Amino acid sequence: MVNVLAMAAVAAAAVALLYLVHRYTAVAAAPLRAGPFLSGHRPAQHAVSRFHVRWYVLTLLFLAFDVEMLFMYPWALVVARVGTSSVVEMFGFLGVLMAGVVYAWREGALRWS
């Protein structure tokens, strides 16, 4: 029980210390009133403004292809050793991803208007 209380005290002290460091090193309370940023231009809108919903769909498509590259890199390193079966498996994987892209295209997820 003493160990748990000691860890809770250390955690509370760490949080309080980080809060104090932030309090003394923060530039400004309101980011729009702070000095210029974004390549010297003043911001036109608040940093936490909302994005249009179509950006979320494109982000998910980007993540799908990013994960695809995550799987293709190690595959490219071992394809010569494994042989034809690895090529067939990769084309199956790419086929599933392409089916997702075709579905998104048919549903109009890639249309801007």
Secondary structure by P-SEA (a helix, b strand, c coil): caaaaaaaaaaaaaaaaaaaaaaaccccccccccccccccccccccccccccaaaaaaaaaaaaaaaaaaaaaaaaaccccccaaaaaaaaaaaaaaaaaaaaaaaacccccc
